């Protein structure tokens, strides 16, 4: 299988990231790697950091293989 879609979930708190990741999981995405912290580069932002998680959706590229279903929001 190959990655067919790559997105990064970001939030200002771990709890908010959990919510965003849960939403993406319901759409057929899976976590890719570990969550991480990054400086918030937005000028004037209250939060000085963001938490993030890379998320991917896999698709079939092997003959006869059926890609995982994608659930629309």
C-alpha positions as CSV (number, residue, x, y, z in Angstrom):
1,X,0.0,0.0,0.0
2,X,1.0,3.6,-0.5
3,X,0.2,6.9,1.2
4,X,-2.5,8.6,-0.8
5,X,-3.1,11.6,1.5
6,X,-0.9,13.3,4.2
7,X,-2.1,16.0,6.6
8,X,-0.8,17.4,9.9
9,X,-3.3,17.9,12.7
10,X,-2.3,20.9,14.9
11,X,-3.7,22.3,18.1
12,X,-2.8,24.6,21.0
13,X,-3.2,21.8,23.6
14,X,-3.0,18.0,23.9
15,X,-6.7,17.7,24.5
16,X,-7.5,19.7,21.4
17,X,-5.1,17.6,19.4
18,X,-6.8,14.4,20.7
19,X,-10.1,15.8,19.3
20,X,-8.6,16.6,15.9
21,X,-6.8,13.3,15.6
22,X,-10.1,11.4,16.5
23,X,-11.9,13.3,13.8
24,X,-9.2,12.4,11.2
25,X,-9.3,8.7,12.4
26,X,-13.1,8.7,11.7
27,X,-12.2,9.8,8.1
28,X,-9.8,6.9,7.5
29,X,-6.5,8.5,8.5
30,X,-3.9,6.9,10.7
31,X,-1.2,8.5,12.8
32,X,2.2,8.6,11.1
33,X,5.1,8.9,13.6
34,X,5.0,10.5,17.0
35,X,3.2,13.7,18.1
36,X,5.6,16.6,18.4
37,X,5.8,20.2,19.7
38,X,6.7,23.2,17.7
39,X,7.0,27.0,18.2
40,X,3.9,28.9,17.2
41,X,5.2,31.3,14.5
42,X,1.9,33.3,14.3
43,X,2.6,36.8,15.4
44,X,0.4,37.9,18.4
45,X,-0.7,34.3,19.2
46,X,-1.5,33.6,22.8
47,X,0.0,30.1,22.7
48,X,3.7,30.0,22.3
49,X,3.7,26.4,21.0
50,X,1.6,24.0,19.1
51,X,1.2,20.3,19.3
52,X,1.1,18.3,16.0
53,X,0.5,14.8,14.7
54,X,1.2,13.7,11.1
55,X,-1.7,11.7,9.7
56,X,-1.9,9.6,6.6
57,X,-4.5,7.8,4.5
58,X,-3.3,4.6,2.8
59,X,-4.5,3.3,-0.6
60,X,-4.0,0.1,-2.5
61,X,-1.3,-0.2,-5.1
62,X,-1.1,-3.9,-5.2
63,X,-3.0,-5.6,-8.0
64,X,-6.3,-7.0,-6.7
65,X,-6.0,-5.2,-3.4
66,X,-9.0,-3.1,-2.3
67,X,-8.1,0.3,-0.8
68,X,-9.5,1.1,2.6
69,X,-12.8,2.9,2.5
70,X,-12.8,6.7,3.0
71,X,-15.5,8.0,5.3
72,X,-16.8,11.4,4.3
73,X,-17.4,14.0,7.0
